[in-house]
Amino acid sequence: PWPSRVQGMAFSPFRADQDGRLNQYPTEQQLDEDLRLLAPRVRSLRTYGDGGTLGEIPAIAGRYGISVAVGAWLDRDLATNEQQVEKAIELANANRNVVRVFVGNEVLLRANLTVEELGAYIDRVRARVSQPVGTAETWAFWLKYPALARHCDFLAVHLLPYWEGMNVDAAVDASFENLKRVQRAYPDKQVIVGEVGWPSEGRTRGNAVASVANEALFLRRF
């Protein structure tokens, strides 16, 4: 059975007709609807950016007793990066329910910034907030770029067996083994799961079949 409450979920609250890349954000009322729906089911949420109304998420979540890991979205747009980082610092310092800060998401995977550039953003946030600060990458990229870990209080690992083409029956064991590989590589760092899941729809990738049944199976086993 599915647990009555889970520890955390990744939260990207865009509706079907909205796109953050086009500055189309959910309204505060829509955010409140989503967070009220999630409150009985989840203890904490992770966000990916703080532009537009997304900066209101910590305050609204706080009214429902939900903790938030605030995310600052980083890419090649340096002006937007500046806004994202400054807003994340502001949110972390203004909201007691902000428990950690993610500076960037799969930045190295997308080759948007170098390790040194990403590390500089992380260091800057660490110097100005009291919460733990880190970033998120796939497990393989954490093993590939050990220099990045030196800038982080925590390492957020993405475990995405569907994208690696695994059969659902092998996916959970493989995910935990990859998580343990990162833990063994960085015994002095807190390693957390930043993303894990299985899609209900989509094309078949190798031995990975997207279906509602496989999604339900993977998540319950995990």
C-alpha positions as CSV (number, residue, x, y, z in Angstrom):
1,P,0.0,0.0,0.0
2,W,1.0,3.6,-0.6
3,P,1.9,5.3,2.7
4,S,-0.5,7.9,4.0
5,R,2.3,10.5,3.9
6,V,5.7,10.6,2.2
7,Q,8.7,12.6,3.2
8,G,9.0,14.8,0.2
9,M,8.0,15.5,-3.4
10,A,9.5,17.6,-6.2
11,F,7.1,20.4,-6.8
12,S,6.7,22.1,-10.2
13,P,3.2,23.7,-10.0
14,F,2.6,24.7,-13.6
15,R,-0.8,24.2,-15.1
16,A,-1.3,22.9,-18.6
17,D,-1.4,26.4,-20.1
18,Q,1.6,27.8,-18.2
19,D,5.3,27.9,-19.0
20,G,7.9,29.5,-16.8
21,R,10.2,30.0,-19.8
22,L,7.5,32.4,-21.2
23,N,6.9,34.0,-17.8
24,Q,3.6,32.3,-17.5
25,Y,3.2,31.4,-13.8
26,P,0.4,29.9,-11.7
27,T,-1.6,32.4,-9.6
28,E,-1.2,32.5,-5.9
29,Q,-4.7,31.0,-5.6
30,Q,-3.6,28.0,-7.8
31,L,-0.5,27.6,-5.6
32,D,-2.7,27.6,-2.5
33,E,-5.0,25.0,-4.1
34,D,-2.1,22.7,-4.8
35,L,-0.5,23.1,-1.4
36,R,-3.7,22.6,0.4
37,L,-4.2,19.3,-1.6
38,L,-0.6,18.1,-0.8
39,A,-0.6,19.1,2.9
40,P,-2.1,15.8,4.3
41,R,0.1,13.7,2.0
42,V,3.6,15.2,2.2
43,R,6.0,16.6,4.8
44,S,8.2,18.7,2.5
45,L,8.5,20.0,-1.0
46,R,11.4,20.8,-3.3
47,T,11.1,23.7,-5.7
48,Y,13.2,24.4,-8.8
49,G,13.1,28.1,-9.2
50,D,11.8,31.3,-7.6
51,G,10.7,33.5,-10.5
52,G,7.3,35.0,-10.7
53,T,4.8,33.6,-8.1
54,L,7.1,30.7,-7.3
55,G,8.7,32.9,-4.7
56,E,5.4,32.7,-2.8
57,I,5.6,29.0,-2.3
58,P,7.5,29.0,1.1
59,A,5.0,31.4,2.7
60,I,2.0,29.6,1.5
61,A,3.4,26.2,2.4
62,G,4.2,27.5,5.8
63,R,0.5,28.0,6.4
64,Y,0.0,24.3,5.8
65,G,2.9,23.1,7.9
66,I,5.0,22.0,4.9
67,S,8.7,22.4,4.8
68,V,10.4,23.7,1.7
69,A,13.7,23.1,0.0
70,V,14.1,26.3,-2.1
71,G,15.6,26.0,-5.5
72,A,17.4,28.6,-7.5
73,W,17.3,27.8,-11.3
74,L,20.7,28.3,-13.0
75,D,21.5,28.2,-16.7
76,R,23.5,30.2,-19.2
77,D,21.4,33.4,-18.6
78,L,23.7,35.1,-16.1
79,A,21.3,38.0,-15.4
80,T,18.5,35.6,-14.5
81,N,20.9,33.5,-12.5
82,E,21.6,36.6,-10.4
83,Q,17.9,37.2,-9.8
84,Q,17.4,33.5,-8.9
85,V,20.3,33.4,-6.4
86,E,19.4,36.7,-4.6
87,K,15.7,35.6,-4.3
88,A,16.7,32.2,-2.9
89,I,18.8,33.9,-0.3
90,E,15.9,36.3,0.6
91,L,13.4,33.4,0.9
92,A,15.7,31.3,3.0
93,N,16.3,34.2,5.4
94,A,12.6,35.2,5.6
95,N,10.8,31.8,6.0
96,R,11.4,29.5,9.0
97,N,10.0,26.5,7.0
98,V,12.8,26.7,4.4
99,V,15.0,23.8,5.5
100,R,17.7,23.7,2.7
101,V,18.6,25.5,-0.6
102,F,19.3,23.9,-3.9
103,V,21.5,26.1,-6.1
104,G,21.0,24.8,-9.6
105,N,19.5,21.6,-10.9
106,E,21.4,19.3,-13.3
107,V,23.5,22.3,-14.4
108,L,26.5,20.1,-15.2
109,L,24.4,17.6,-17.0
110,R,23.1,20.3,-19.3
111,A,26.6,21.8,-19.6
112,N,25.2,25.3,-18.7
113,L,28.0,26.2,-16.3
114,T,31.5,24.9,-15.3
115,V,32.1,23.3,-11.9
116,E,34.0,26.4,-10.9
117,E,31.1,28.7,-11.9
118,L,28.5,26.6,-10.2
119,G,30.7,26.3,-7.1
120,A,31.0,30.0,-6.9
121,Y,27.2,30.4,-6.8
122,I,26.9,27.8,-4.1
123,D,29.6,29.4,-2.0
124,R,27.9,32.7,-2.3
125,V,24.6,31.3,-1.0
126,R,26.3,29.4,1.8
127,A,27.9,32.6,3.1
128,R,24.5,34.3,3.5
129,V,22.0,31.7,4.8
130,S,22.0,29.4,7.8
131,Q,20.4,26.4,6.1
132,P,22.4,23.7,4.3
133,V,23.2,24.5,0.7
134,G,23.9,22.2,-2.2
135,T,23.0,21.3,-5.7
136,A,21.4,18.4,-7.6
137,E,22.9,16.2,-10.3
138,T,22.5,12.6,-11.5
139,W,24.4,10.0,-9.5
140,A,26.9,9.5,-12.3
141,F,27.8,13.2,-12.4
142,W,28.5,13.3,-8.7
143,L,31.1,10.5,-9.3
144,K,32.5,12.3,-12.4
145,Y,33.0,15.8,-10.7
146,P,34.3,15.3,-7.2
147,A,35.4,18.9,-7.0
148,L,31.8,20.1,-6.9
149,A,31.2,18.3,-3.6
150,R,33.7,20.5,-1.8
151,H,31.3,23.5,-2.2
152,C,28.2,21.7,-0.9
153,D,26.7,20.9,2.5
154,F,24.7,18.2,0.9
155,L,24.7,16.3,-2.3
156,A,21.3,15.8,-4.0
157,V,21.3,12.7,-6.2
158,H,18.9,12.0,-9.0
159,L,18.0,8.4,-9.5
160,L,16.3,8.0,-12.9
161,P,16.3,4.3,-13.9
162,Y,13.7,4.8,-16.6
163,W,16.0,7.2,-18.4
164,E,18.8,4.6,-18.1
165,G,16.6,2.0,-19.8
166,M,16.3,-0.4,-16.9
167,N,13.6,-3.1,-16.5
168,V,11.2,-2.0,-13.7
169,D,12.0,-5.2,-11.8
170,A,15.7,-4.3,-11.5
171,A,15.2,-0.6,-11.1
172,V,14.8,-0.2,-7.3
173,D,17.9,-2.3,-6.4
174,A,19.9,-0.5,-9.1
175,S,18.8,2.9,-7.8
176,F,19.9,2.1,-4.2
177,E,23.2,0.7,-5.4
178,N,23.9,3.9,-7.3
179,L,22.9,6.0,-4.3
180,K,25.3,3.9,-2.2
181,R,28.1,4.5,-4.7
182,V,27.8,8.2,-4.1
183,Q,27.6,7.7,-0.4
184,R,30.8,5.6,-0.4
185,A,32.5,8.3,-2.6
186,Y,31.6,11.1,-0.1
187,P,31.5,9.6,3.4
188,D,31.7,13.0,5.0
189,K,28.8,14.5,3.1
190,Q,25.1,14.2,3.6
191,V,23.7,12.5,0.5
192,I,20.0,12.8,-0.2
193,V,17.6,11.7,-3.0
194,G,16.7,14.8,-5.0
195,E,14.6,13.0,-7.6
196,V,13.3,9.5,-8.1
197,G,10.4,8.1,-10.0
198,W,8.9,6.3,-13.0
199,P,6.7,7.8,-15.7
200,S,3.1,6.7,-16.2
201,E,3.3,7.5,-20.0
202,G,6.0,7.9,-22.6
203,R,8.1,5.9,-25.1
204,T,9.9,2.7,-24.2
205,R,13.6,3.3,-23.5
206,G,15.6,0.0,-23.7
207,N,14.0,-2.3,-21.2
208,A,12.1,0.5,-19.4
209,V,8.4,0.6,-20.1
210,A,6.4,3.7,-19.1
211,S,2.9,2.7,-17.7
212,V,0.7,3.4,-14.8
213,A,1.3,-0.1,-13.4
214,N,5.1,0.2,-13.6
215,E,4.9,3.7,-12.0
216,A,2.8,2.3,-9.1
217,L,5.1,-0.7,-8.8
218,F,8.4,1.2,-8.7
219,L,7.2,3.9,-6.3
220,R,5.8,1.4,-3.8
221,R,8.9,-0.8,-3.9
222,F,11.1,2.2,-3.5
